Amino acid sequence: MTVNSEKNTTALIIFVIAAALLSTAQTVVTTGVVGIMADFHVSSTLAEWVYSSFLLVLGVMIPISAYIARRYKIRSILNISLLIFLIGTVVAFLAPNMIVLILGRVIQGIGAGIPFQ
């Protein structure tokens, strides 16, 4: 196995793990809506925005990510998108109210939407 082949295999493994993490972020909130409603004392309509905002931003990022993919290397794109996703995760984790939680999910959506066009 050559060095270049090993690099490609490592990059593929990292990409698959990242894709699994980002995909899990889409579905994990669905089961937690009832808990979000109880913790933040909000209606189901407002709690659903936690899920909907993520998917909305994910959809908006598709055409933008095509532009980004033409301009930058995939390794840089993946690193930056994972960093953005991590920032969104921290914001959502530390959210004191519903608005900050939705903002964290929007940031996560930006990070999740960049590498997957």
Summary of the structure (lengths in Angstrom):
residues: 117
radius of gyration: 16.0
end to end distance: 30.2
largest distance: 56.8
contacts: 348
relative contact order: 0.16
helix: 87%
strand: 0%
